[in-house]
Amino acid sequence: MAKLKEGIDYYYDEQDNMVLTASYHLAKGYCCGYGCRHCPYNYEAVPEPRRTLLLKERSNARQKTNTTSQNR
């Protein structure tokens, strides 16, 4: 794989952790099973019960975002 590009393949969060983007994961082509924040594969390789917890957290975060944007 080519050299990673900041802002396209990854970014740094508030705690200075490197976070891989959905774009990076799509180029990789599969779910690695680690429960990455932007997994576009719905955590298909993450073992239960962690997979269900991650999907629930993602759903809750999206609901909060939608509610916030509707209140503006």
Helices and strands as residue ranges (DSSP letters): E 10-12, E 18-20, H 22-28, H 50-70
